[in-house]
Structures are given as C-alpha cells and as structure tokens.
Amino acid sequence: MVNFGKLKISVSICIKKEVMAFEKQITLKHLLISNEKKIWIQFYPDKVIQALIKSLSGIKWSEKYQMVYLPNTQQNFYTVIKTFKGVAWVNMKYFAPNKPVNTYGEELKIDDLRQKYPKIPEAYFQKLELKRYALKTSKTYCICFDKFLRHFPKRDPIEIQEHDIKAFIQRLIQNGLSNSSVNQSINSIKFYYEIVLGMPNRFYDVERPIKEEKLPEILSKEEVQEMINRTYNLKHQCIISLLYSAGLRRGELLNLKISDIDSKRMTVRIEQAKGKKDRYSILSERLLLKLRLYFKEYRPKEYLFEGKEYHCYSASSVVKIVRKAARQAKINKNVKPHTLRHSFATHLLEAGTDLRYIQLLLGHNSTKTTEIYTHVATNTFKTIKNPLDC
C-alpha cells in the first residue's frame, strides 16, 4: 500500500479508459476505526489510481493500518463507483457481495429512509443498502421495524426477548392487521437480529400466522376486450393491452424500454424484474399495430411509456387508467393492473397452454406459484354436469 501522504500527482490526467479498464483494479473492504465504519480502498501502486483517489473528498491515510479510507456513506460509495467507472475494475467481493437490484428503475434512496425513521439504528440502513434490497421492500421493513421500536421506547433492542416479540405480534393481530402485514413485521424484526446483528435463528420459535390463500380476481376475455374498446386514448389502450397480453406486473410495464419490443421475434423483454430475473413474454400481433401508431404519435425517447419531460411513466397513472377502463366497461369488480396479469395466465391455462410455459412467461420461480390459476380456470368445469340440471 502506498503512503497516501506522499502522493503528489496531479489529478488532471488524460485516461484512455477503454484500454486501462482491463489493467487496473481497486478493492473495497469494510473497516472499523474508533467504532466508526469506513470504506477501505485497496489497490496496487499506480499513478492514475493514486491521482483519482487523491481527488476523492474526505479521503484519509491511516499510518496505523497503512491504508486509505473514506467514511462509509452512501454518497461516498457511489462517488467511488463513479470515479473509477471505465478506469479500473471495482472489486466489491468483500464489500457488497450481492449485485445491485434496480427494481423497476427505482434507486434505493436510503438517505430518505434515514431521515424519516431516525429511531432505526444506522446498521439497519447500511445492511439494506449493502444487500441491495429493493426500494419497496426497504420501505416496508423500515415502516414495520420503526413500529416495533416505538413499542419498546425505553429498551435497547438487544435486550428484547422472544416472549416480548410474541406479545408484540399478538397485539398486531388483535389490532386487525392482515396475516401478510404481520409476516412483514416478523421479517423486519428477524432481519435486524439475524442479518444486521449476525444472530442466526435468534427468534426461530416465533410463530407466524397461517398464510391466507386467496384466489385472484379474474376477468373474462370479453371484459378485457370491453375495457380496451372503452378506452379512447391510444396510449392508455396500449398500456391496458400490454399489461394483459404479456402478463406484466405494473412495475415491469413502467420499466420497459423501446428496444424491449422485438417485432421480429414477437417478444417482450423484461429486464431485472422481481427476483432480479430477466425473461421474455409474448407480443400480440394486434397490439403491435397499435404500438406502431402510438410510437408515431407520441415519439417516446427511452422508455416505452413516458411521462412529463420523458421521465418514466407514473405508477399511479397506470392504476387510474385501468380503474377508469373498468368503470367505463361497467365491470363490477375491483380491477387493478395485476388483475390483467392474473387474467392473462388464467386464459392461457384455459386454452390448454402447459403450466410450465405459463410459469416462464410470468417469471415465477416455481410452478407451485403458477398452480393457483388451476383453481380459477373454468374450462374443466364445463365438462361437469351440474346435478341440478340432471
């Protein structure tokens, strides 16, 4: 390790990034100095890397450890990544072993959560960030864990015992919280003790509510078509049609790029969806004609569906579009964007499509998740003679 105090190289260096990216490397590691978390930057002696490190704000040299380091903050982490992008390979094997999760184009705004939930320990936010939890999951965990901490305002979390947590969970149930919400609270608590504090199975015996098995709301093909027919805005028509015909989640639709529509292979590419998976779904020929008209009229630049100033389209707008279409079609059901995805899967199953193919189109890890549609598909019911009609 080079003595940082002796670096006297100018920061203004012209770099041929494409060539040098394969020759240079830095490694990020965790470091604790005076009980404060730091980012340790390890590298082999190199003039370009030394100059870039010297340009980092807040960089320090430790004589004791013979290394350079920065305070471990989100801003510093991203600054390091940005500074060395294209110049050197950033090895995060020892720092952030999991790849970043960019759920539906949303960045993990951990600083916003820090400000909103000051009672939550800093280590909790850092672990959410390092493990690259999705923004939606992180928000849910923080909401639940903050409620847990407020239930024990004068107690150190490390002193809370299993019977205390069981009593807390029981109170949530008594207050009418759904089984799903109770399970989320348990997950947020276990995340702190088992993941943040590194105490596996700390509350192994805490019982969970039995998971509710609710069947999804399904529309008929005629109802879906009526929703499309009753929608007179071309952009809104395309949104409803694509949600249904490709079986997309709302977030997946919002994250679609223009290049994800492949008219030659008649596929829709969904990148980094739920569970950090890429997949393909099918593209409707009828929808493709509408999409071409839509493109000519709206001229999107990056995302297939864009809002103001070419930003990603609003999630709430998609909900409003679907609900309005359902009202216009006089459908007396609680229709959401996900209802169209459920209907897509059910209609494929009723048409005789193999369950394994439906699983791939939906992006499910297991056919067990997809099997729920066997309970709502009605094609087999038609062969059964009702005893009242006999």
N, C-alpha and C positions, 0 to 999 in steps of 0.2 A: 504494500500500500504506500502510495506517495504521500509525503508530508504536505498537507494542504497549505500550510503557512508559507511554503516556499514556491507556490505556484505563481509565476509572473508572466503568464502567457496572455496575450490579447484575446478578448472574446470574439472580436470580429474576424472570423476565419471563413474563407470560402470552402464549402464542402461539396464534394461530388457524392451526393447521398446514395445514389443507386449502387455505386461501387463499394462504398465503405460500409454499408449496412450489413454486408456479409462478413466483414473483417473485424468488427468491433462489438463489444458486449459489455453490459453492466448488469449487476445482480442486486436486487433489492431484498433486504432482510430486516426482520424486526430487531429493535434494540431498545433496551430499558436503561435510562440514565437518570439517577435520582428519582426513581419511581415515575418517570415521565416517558411515554412511548415515543420512539424516534424511528425514522426510516434510515437504515444504514445502506449506503451506496457503495458497493464493492466493484472494483474494476482493475484491470491490468494497466500499468503505466502507458499513457497515450496522450499526446499533446492536444488533440482535438477534444477528447472526452474531458480532460482536465480543464480545458478552457470553458466548455459548456457547463461543467459542474460549478466552476467559479462564478458563472453568470446567474446561478440559482439564488434567489433571495432567501436569506436565513440560513444558508449553508454554514456548517461549522466543522472544525477539525478537533478530534479528541486525541490528545497526547497519550492519555492512559490506554485507550483502545486502539490507537493508531488507525483511525478511520474517519471518513467524512459522514455527516449525518444531517438530517432535517427533522423538524418537528413532524410527528405523524398526524397530518391533517389531510382531509380530502383534497383541498386545494393544492397542497404540496405534491400529493400523489399524482394528480392529473397534470401538474406542471412538469414533473419529471418525465411522464409518458410523452407529453407534447414536445418537450425539449429534445428528446433523443429519437423521436419518430423519424425514420428514414436514415438516421445516422448510425445507430447502434441497436442491436437486439436487446430488449429489456427482459431479462430472465426473472420471472416472478414465481419460480418454483417454490421458494422458501417464504414468499411474502403473501401472495394471493393465489393459491393453488387452483382455484376454480376460475374458469373463463367468465368474462363479463356477461351478464344477462341483460339484454336490452329489450325488455318486454314491450312489444308493440310501439317501439320508437320512443319510449319514455326513459329518461335518465333517472338514476336513483338520486333524488335530491335529499341527501341525508342531512344536510345542514338545516333544511326546513323542518325536519322532524326533531332535530336537536333543540331548536328554538321553541317548538310547540310543546315538547314534553321534557321540561327541564329536570323532572324528578328521576328520569330514567338514567342509569349510570352510563358514562361515556363508552365503556367497554361494550355495551349492548349495541350502540350505533356502529362502532368500529367493526364488530363481528358481522352485522348485517351487511356492511359495506364490503368487507373483505370476501365474504362468501357470495357477494353479488346477488343478494335476494332481490326479487322483482319489487318494483315500487309499490304495487298493490299489496303484496304480502308484507312488506316492511311497514306500511301504514297500519295494516290490521294488527300486526304484532305490537306495534307501539301503542295503539289505542287500548288493546287488551292488557298489556303489561302495565301501562300507566294506571289503569283502573285497579289493578292488583296492588300496586304500590300504595295507592291512596287508601286502600282498605286497611293497610297497616302503617299509618303515618309516622308512628314513633318507633318503629322497629327496623333494625338492619335486616335486609333481605336474607343474609346468610344465617340469621337466627331463626327464620321462619321454618316451622316443622311440617311434616306431612299432614298431621291432623288439622293444622291451621289451613292448609291449602284445600283439604277436603271440605272443611266448613265454608270456605270462600266459594268453592264450586257449587256447594249445596245452596248457598244464598243466591247465586246466579240463576239456578234452576227455579228456585222459589219466586224469583222476580220475573219469571216468564220468558227468560232467554231461550232461544231455539237451541236444539241439540248441536247444530252446526256452529253457532256462536260460542257455546260452551266449549266445544272441542278446540276452537281457535284460541280461546283463553288458555286452555291447558297447554296448547302448543307454544304459546308465547312465554309461559312460565317455564316449561321444560327447556325452551331454547336458552333461557338465561342460566339456569343451573347446570344443564348438561353440555351446552355448546360454549357459552361465554365463560363460565367458571370451570369447565372441563371436569364435570362430575357425572359421568355416565350413569344412567338409571337412578338418578337421585330421587325421583318420585315415581318409581316404577309401579307402585301399587295404587296410584291414584286412578280410580275408576272413571271411565269415560261413558257418557250417555250412549245408548244404542243409536246407531246411525239411522236416521229416518230414510225409508225407502219410498220416495215419492216418484210417481210416474210423470214424465214430461207432458206438457200441453202440446197437442198435435193439431195441425191444420190439415184440412183435406186439400187435394190438388186444386179443386175448384175454388176454394177460399184463397189460396195463394195467388191464383191467376186473377181473381177478382181484386185483390189488393193491388196487383200490378196495373190492372186495367183502370182502376180508380185513382191512380197516381198520374198526374198530368205533367209533372216536371220531369224532364228526361234524365237528369242527374239522379233524382230520387228513385226513378224507375230502375235505373241501373244498380243502385245500391241495394234495393229490395231483391232484385233478380239475382244479384251475385251472392248475397247472403244465403239465399235459398239454393241456387243451382250448384254452388260449390261447397255448401255446408260449412260456411266460415263463421268463426267467432267474430264478435264486433271489433275487437282489437286487431284481429288479423286483417279484416277489411280495411281498417284505417291505415295499416302499415304497408299496404300493397303499393308497389311502385309500378310505373307504366310498363317497365320491362318484365314484370312478373306475368303479364298476359301473353301467352305464347299461342298465336293463332295458327301456326303450322302444326304444332303437336296437339293443339286444342287442350291446353292445360293451364292451370293457375298455380304459380309457385308461391308457397307460403314460407317465408324465412323466419327462423328463430321464434317459432310460436311457443305455446305453452310447453314447458319441459325442455326448452332450448333445442327444439327439433325443427328441421326443415322438412317440408313434404310437398307433394303435388296433389291437386284436386282436378276435377274435370271442368271443362269450359263448355258452356252451352252455345250451340251454333246460332240460335235465335238471339241470345244475349250479345254475341259477338257483333252482330249487325247494329244493335243499339249502342254498343260501346264505341263503334267507329263513328257513328253520328254524334255521340256525346263528346268524343275527342275533338272533332272538328269544331263543335260549338264552344266548348269550354277551354280547350287548349291547356290542359294541366302540364306542369313542368317536370315535377319529380314524382310526387305521389299520384296515384290514380284518381283519388278524390281529395281535392284540396279546398281549404277554407280561404279566409282572407290572407292576402299577401303570400299566397302559395304555400301556406303552412299546412300541416296535417289537419284533416277534417275533424270537427268536434265530435266526440263520442256521444254527448248529449243530443246532438242534432240527429244522429242516426236513430236514437231511441224515439225522438219526436216524429221522425219520418215514418217509422214502422207503425207507431201507435196511430198516427193520423190515417195511414192507409187502411188499417184495420177498422177504424171508425167509419171511414168512407165506404168500406165494403160491408158494413153492418155486421161485423163479426162480434159476437157476444162472448169473447174470451179475452184473457189477459195476455195479449200478444206482445212479445218482446223480440229483439233481434235474434236471441238464442232460440226462440220458438221456430224460426225458419230453419235453423240448423237441425233441430230435432225432427222437423217435418221432412227435410231432405233425407235423413238417414232412414226414417220410417218408410217413406215412399220407395226408396231403393230396395229395402228389405221386402216390402210387399210385392215388388216387381220381380223378385226372385234373385236379387244380387247376393252373392256369397257374403256372409258376415265378415270374413277376413278382409275382403276388398273394402267394405264399408269402414272397417276399423282403420285401414290405411288412409282412406280419404278423409276421415275425421281426425286422424293423428292421435288415436288412443294407444296407450302403451299395451293394453291387454284387451282381449276380446270380452273379458268379463264386464268391462265398462260399456262396450257396444251392445252386449246382450240385453240391456234394459229395453232396447227397441223391439225385442221379440215379444215384450209384454204389451206393447201398444199397437203393433201391426195387426190389422184385422183381416188380412187376406185368408188366413186359415179358418176364421170364424164363419166365412161364407159357405163353407162345406158342411158346417154343423147344422142339423135340422133342429130348430127350436121346439121343445116338447109342447109348447102351447099351440104351435101350428100343425102338430101331427094329427 
